[in-house]
């Protein structure tokens, strides 16, 4: 297990090798609840991140649809026009 710090030196998350994460899974979950995200590595590469259900819900929650988001855009009434090429796609012989 390794503590990872960001460029400013602040604690970011703890990194676990997959074998350690398996062997100490209860501790891994408890740390995700108490300290935040826990990173799991395999062969030295970042492969998974464990977070609490509350954190997952907070990050995954979306308000409204894409259409509603675009409708609230400050560019909606800006007069911005997007021109698209009118060229036809090239003929492809199959």
TIBAFI-737682 format. One record per residue: residue number from 1; residue in three letters; x, y, z of N, C-alpha, C, O, CB in turn. Coordinates in pm, whole numbers, plus 32768, in hexadecimal, padded with zeros to 4 digits. Each point is the difference from the previous one (the first is absolute). Glycine has a CB too. Example, Ala and Ser with C-alpha at 12.3 -4.5 7.8 and 13.67 -1.06 7.14 Angstrom:
2
  pos  code  n.xx  n.yy  n.zz  ca.xx  ca.yy  ca.zz  c.xx  c.yy  c.zz  o.xx  o.yy  o.zz  cb.xx  cb.yy  cb.zz
    1   ALA  8527  7DC7  830C   7FA7   8077   8000  805A  8078  8000  8068  7FFE  8042   7EDB   7F8D   803B
    2   SER  809A  80DE  7F3B   8052   8077   8006  7FB3  806D  8049  8033  806F  8011   8043   7F52   7F18
// end
This chain:
94
  pos  code  n.xx  n.yy  n.zz  ca.xx  ca.yy  ca.zz  c.xx  c.yy  c.zz  o.xx  o.yy  o.zz  cb.xx  cb.yy  cb.zz
    1   UNK  8055  7F8C  8000   7FAB   8074   8000  805A  807B  8000  8062  8006  804A   7EE3   7F7F   802F
    2   UNK  8099  80DE  7F33   8050   8078   7FF1  7FA5  8079  8003  7F96  8000  7FC1   8116   7F84   7FB9
    3   UNK  7F7D  80E4  80CF   7FB5   807D   7FFD  8030  8053  7F8B  8079  8016  7FF1   7F65   7FE5   8109
    4   UNK  7FC6  8033  7EB3   8021   804F   7F8A  7FE1  8091  801E  7F98  8020  8039   803A   7F1D   7F2C
    5   UNK  8089  811A  8074   7FEC   8090   8013  7FFB  8045  7F79  8040  7FD4  7FA1   8035   8024   813F
    6   UNK  7F3E  8074  7F19   7FFA   804A   7F81  8079  805C  7FF5  8055  8000  8059   7EAE   7FF5   7FA7
    7   UNK  8105  805A  7F97   8073   8056   7FE7  8017  8066  806E  8070  802E  8014   7F68   7FB4   7EFA
    8   UNK  7FBF  8043  813A   800C   8062   806C  8027  7FBE  8084  8012  8044  8065   7F43   804A   7F27
    9   UNK  80B7  7EED  8074   8027   7FB8   8079  7F8C  7FD8  8059  8015  7FC3  8069   80BD   80B8   7F8D
   10   UNK  7EB3  7FA5  7FE1   7F8B   7FDC   8050  7FDE  7F6D  7FEA  8016  7FCA  7F94   7F93   8123   805F
   11   UNK  8020  7ED2  8074   7FD7   7F74   7FF6  7F93  7FF2  7F98  7F9C  8048  8005   80A1   7F90   80EC
   12   UNK  7FD4  7FCE  7EB0   7F9E   7FEA   7F97  7FB3  7F7F  801B  7F87  8005  8015   8109   8077   7F47
   13   UNK  7FB3  7F14  80A4   7FBF   7F81   801D  8069  7F98  8021  8077  8013  7FE7   7EC8   8026   7F81
   14   UNK  8095  7F58  80D1   8058   7F92   8021  7FFE  7F9C  7F8E  7F96  7FE3  7FC8   8044   803F   812F
   15   UNK  809A  7FA8  7EE7   800B   7F9F   7F94  801D  7F76  803C  8057  7FF2  8056   7FFC   80C1   7F09
   16   UNK  7F64  7EEA  8074   800D   7F77   802F  8026  7FA5  7F8C  7FC9  800D  7F92   7F8D   801D   8123
   17   UNK  8108  7F7B  7F61   8019   7F96   7F9F  7F88  7FA2  8009  7FC5  7FF0  806B   813B   8022   7FA9
   18   UNK  7EDC  7FAF  7F7D   7F88   7FAE   7FFC  8003  7F90  8069  7F99  7FE2  803C   8052   8052   7ED0
   19   UNK  8089  7F8F  810B   8009   7F96   8065  7FE3  8036  808C  7FBB  7FBF  804F   80EE   7FC9   7F22
   20   UNK  7F8B  80EF  80AE   7FE5   803E   8082  7F6D  8025  800D  7FC4  7FEE  806A   8126   806B   7F9B
   21   UNK  7EDA  7FDA  7F8F   7F73   8026   8001  7FA8  7F85  801B  7F9F  8009  804A   8092   80B5   7F16
   22   UNK  7FF2  7ED0  8063   7FB4   7F85   8017  800F  7FD0  8090  7F9F  7FD9  8040   8080   7FEA   7ECF
   23   UNK  805B  8040  8122   801C   7FCD   8086  7FC5  8059  806E  7FE0  7FD0  806D   80F0   7FC8   7F39
   24   UNK  7F23  80E8  803E   7FD3   805F   8066  7F85  804D  7FD0  7FF5  8079  8015   80F6   7F9C   803F
   25   UNK  7EBA  7FA3  7F6B   7F8D   803F   7FBF  7FA9  8051  8062  7FD4  806E  7FDE   802E   7ED8   7F7D
   26   UNK  7FE7  8085  811C   7FAF   8049   8063  8042  8085  8024  7FBC  8066  800D   7FEE   7EC0   804E
   27   UNK  80D9  80D8  7FB5   8048   807C   801E  7FF9  8061  7F8A  7FF1  8079  8012   80AA   7F07   8087
   28   UNK  7F70  804B  7EEF   7FF6   8052   7F87  7F79  8049  7FFD  7FFB  8078  7FE6   809C   7EE7   7F9E
   29   UNK  7EFD  8058  8097   7F7B   803E   8002  7FF7  8069  806E  7FCD  806E  7FE8   7FCF   7EBE   7FBD
   30   UNK  8094  80B4  80D1   7FFB   805F   8070  804D  8080  7FDF  7FD3  806E  801F   8019   7ED2   8082
   31   UNK  8087  80B1  7F20   804F   8076   7FD9  7FB9  8052  7F96  8007  807B  8001   80C9   7F0A   8037
   32   UNK  7EEC  8038  7F6B   7FB3   8049   7F9A  7F92  8052  8043  7FE3  8070  7FD5   804E   7EDD   7F80
   33   UNK  7F92  807B  8113   7F97   8048   8049  8039  8074  8051  7FC5  806C  8003   7FB8   7EC1   8009
   34   UNK  80F5  80BD  8034   8038   8064   805B  805B  8066  7FBB  7FFD  8077  8022   7FF5   7EDE   8090
   35   UNK  805E  807F  7EED   8069   8055   7FC6  7FE2  802C  7F71  8039  8062  7FCF   8069   7F2A   80C3
   36   UNK  7F06  802B  7F2C   7FE3   8021   7F73  8035  7F95  7FA3  801E  7F90  802A   7FE8   8162   800E
   37   UNK  8007  7F30  7F4A   8023   7FA2   7F96  807E  7FB0  801F  8061  8035  8036   7F34   8066   7F2A
   38   UNK  8067  7EE4  807E   8070   7FA4   8012  8021  7FC4  7F77  7FA9  7FC4  7FC0   8014   8009   8132
   39   UNK  80BE  8044  7EE3   802A   7FD0   7F7C  8038  7F72  800A  8047  7FDF  805F   7FEA   810E   7F5B
   40   UNK  7FAF  7EC0  7FE2   8036   7F78   7FFA  8054  7FF5  7F81  7FD6  8028  7F94   7F63   7F77   80EC
   41   UNK  8140  802A  7F90   805B   7FF2   7F8E  8019  7F6B  7FE4  7FFE  7FAD  805A   806E   8132   7FDD
   42   UNK  7FAC  7F04  7F4A   8026   7F79   7FD6  807B  8010  7FA7  7FFD  804B  7F9E   7F11   7F5A   806F
   43   UNK  815C  8015  8015   807F   8009   7FB6  802F  8091  7FF7  8037  802B  7F9B   7F8A   7F08   7FE1
   44   UNK  8027  8118  80F0   802E   808B   8006  7FA9  8064  7FB6  801E  8077  7FFF   80C1   7F2D   8015
   45   UNK  7EB7  802D  7FAF   7FA6   805A   7FB5  7F7E  8014  804A  7FC9  7FA2  803B   809D   8012   7EEE
   46   UNK  7F68  80C4  80D5   7F82   8022   803F  7F8F  7FB8  7FB7  7FF0  8012  7F87   8069   80D1   80C2
   47   UNK  7F59  7ECA  8000   7F99   7FB1   7FBD  7F74  8018  8037  7F9E  7FEC  7FB8   810F   7F6B   801D
   48   UNK  7F46  80D3  80A9   7F7B   8013   803A  800A  8065  8072  806B  8018  8038   7F50   7EFC   7F89
   49   UNK  7FD3  8127  805F   7FF6   805B   8071  7F84  7FD9  804F  7F94  7FF1  7FC7   80E2   80CD   7FBC
   50   UNK  7F99  7F32  8100   7F90   7FDF   8057  7FD7  8080  8048  8052  8044  803E   7FFC   7ECB   7FE0
   51   UNK  7F31  8112  7FD9   7FC9   8073   8048  7F84  7FD4  804B  7FC7  7F97  7FE2   8093   810A   7F71
   52   UNK  7F7C  7FAE  810E   7F87   7FE0   8049  7F87  800F  7FA3  8007  8045  7F9B   8063   8008   813F
   53   UNK  7F29  7F71  7F4A   7F86   800B   7FB0  7FCF  8091  7FFE  7FD0  802F  7F99   7FF3   7EE4   80A1
   54   UNK  8049  8133  8035   7FD5   808C   8006  8050  8056  7F9F  7FC9  8056  7FBB   7FF5   7F8B   8135
   55   UNK  80C6  8008  7F0A   8056   804B   7FA3  7FDC  7FDE  7F70  7FFB  8059  7FAB   80BE   7FAB   8100
   56   UNK  7F2F  7F7D  7F3A   7FD9   7FD6   7F79  7F7E  8045  7FD6  7FF5  8036  7F92   807F   7EEB   8090
   57   UNK  7F29  80DC  8037   7F7F   803E   7FE2  8010  8096  7FE7  7FC2  8037  7FA5   7FCB   7F1C   80E6
   58   UNK  80C5  80ED  7FC6   8016   8090   7FF2  803D  8021  7F78  7FD7  805F  7FBE   8045   7FB4   813A
   59   UNK  8049  7F9E  7EE0   8045   801C   7F82  7FB1  7FD3  7F86  800D  803D  7F95   80C8   7FAC   80E4
   60   UNK  7EDB  7FB0  7F92   7FB7   7FC9   7F8E  7F7B  8045  7FE8  7FC5  7FF1  7F95   80AA   7F36   8096
   61   UNK  7F60  8124  8037   7F7C   803F   7FF4  8001  806F  7F96  8059  8054  7FFE   7F79   7F77   80F4
   62   UNK  7FCC  8033  7EB8   7FF3   8066   7F99  7F78  8042  800C  7F9B  7FBD  8018   8102   7FC4   7F4E
   63   UNK  7F61  8101  8088   7F82   804A   8000  7FD2  8014  7F71  8048  803D  7FB0   7FF5   8037   8127
   64   UNK  7F4F  7F5A  7F07   7FC6   8018   7F7D  8043  7FB3  7F90  805E  7FB3  8016   7F64   812A   803B
   65   UNK  800C  7F3A  7F37   8032   7FBC   7F89  8064  805A  7FB7  8012  8074  8025   7F16   7F0B   7FC7
   66   UNK  8117  804B  7FAF   805B   804E   7FAD  7FB5  8071  7FBB  8035  806F  7FF4   805B   7EC6   7FE9
   67   UNK  7EF7  80B1  7FF7   7FB0   8068   7FBE  7FE7  8074  8061  800B  8075  7FDA   7F87   7EDD   7F92
   68   UNK  804C  808D  8111   7FEA   806A   8064  8080  804D  801E  7FFD  8079  8010   7F4C   7EFD   8055
   69   UNK  8127  8044  7FA1   8081   8041   8017  801E  8063  7F90  8025  8073  801A   802D   7EC2   8060
   70   UNK  7F9F  809F  7F0A   801B   8057   7F8F  7F9E  8075  7FFA  8023  806E  7FD6   8039   7ECE   7FAD
   71   UNK  7F27  80AA  80A7   7F9C   8069   8001  8021  806E  8064  7FD9  8073  7FED   7F7D   7EE3   7FCE
   72   UNK  80F2  8088  80B0   8028   8062   8066  8085  8042  7FDF  802F  8054  804D   7F56   7F27   805C
   73   UNK  80B8  8062  7EE9   8083   8035   7FDB  7FFD  8097  7FEF  7FA1  8036  7FC8   8093   7EF1   7FC8
   74   UNK  8034  811E  80A1   8006   8091   7FEB  8012  8023  7F6C  7FEC  8073  7FDA   8074   7FA6   810C
   75   UNK  7FC4  7F88  7EC7   8011   801A   7F71  7F7E  7FEE  7FB2  7FFC  8019  7F87   80F1   7F9D   808F
   76   UNK  7EA9  8020  802E   7F82   7FE1   7FBE  7FD0  8074  7FA8  7FDD  7FEA  7F8C   7FE9   7F80   8132
   77   UNK  8037  810F  7F75   7FCF   8073   7FB6  8070  805C  7FD3  7FE9  8077  7FEB   7F44   7F7A   8097
   78   UNK  814A  7FDA  7F6F   8073   8054   7FDD  800B  801B  7F6A  8051  8053  7FD6   8022   7F50   80F1
   79   UNK  7F3E  8019  7EEA   8009   8011   7F70  806C  7FAA  7FC1  801A  800B  7F88   7F92   80DB   8096
   80   UNK  8093  7EC7  8031   8069   7FA8   7FCE  7FC4  7F9F  7F9A  7F9C  7FBD  801C   80E4   8056   80BE
   81   UNK  7FBD  7FE6  7EB3   7FD5   7F9F   7F9C  8074  7FA4  7FE2  8074  802A  7FF8   7EE5   8077   7FA4
   82   UNK  8087  7EE2  8053   8066   7F9C   7FE2  7FEA  7FD3  7F71  7F96  7FCD  7FDC   807A   7FE5   8117
   83   UNK  8056  8063  7EBB   7FF7   7FD7   7F76  803C  7F76  7FF0  806D  7FE3  8033   7F9D   810D   7F80
   84   UNK  7FB1  7EBD  8008   802F   7F78   7FE7  8021  7FF2  7F6E  7FBA  8036  7FAA   7FBD   7F6F   8113
   85   UNK  80F3  8013  7F25   8022   7FEB   7F72  7F8E  7FBA  7FB8  7FC2  7FA5  8036   8133   804E   8004
   86   UNK  7EEF  8038  7F4F   7F95   7FC6   7FB1  8034  7F96  7F9E  7FB4  7FC8  7FB2   7FCE   810F   8063
   87   UNK  8102  7F0E  7FF2   803C   7F9D   7FA6  7FC1  7F78  8019  7FDB  7FDD  8070   80FD   80A3   7F8B
   88   UNK  7F1D  7F36  7F9C   7FD0   7F75   800E  8075  7FA9  8028  8072  801F  7FDE   7ED7   8003   7F76
   89   UNK  809E  7F73  80F2   806E   7FA6   8024  8039  7FC2  7F81  7FBB  7FF5  7F9B   7FDC   7FDB   8146
   90   UNK  80E8  8007  7F25   803D   7FC4   7F8A  7FBF  7F7A  7FDE  7FD0  7FB9  8057   8107   80BB   7FE1
   91   UNK  7F2A  7F6D  7F48   7FCD   7F7C   7FD7  8063  7F96  802B  8079  800D  7FEA   7F0D   8057   7F4F
   92   UNK  8046  7F36  8104   8056   7F92   802E  7FD0  7F81  7FBC  7F8B  7FDB  8007   80A2   8095   80DA
   93   UNK  8031  7F4E  7EDE   7FDF   7F85   7FB9  8008  7F8C  8061  8068  7FEC  8040   7FED   8072   7EE6
   94   UNK  7F41  7F57  80E5   7FFF   7F8D   805B  800D  7F7E  7FB4  8001  7F95  803D   7F73   80EB   8062
// end
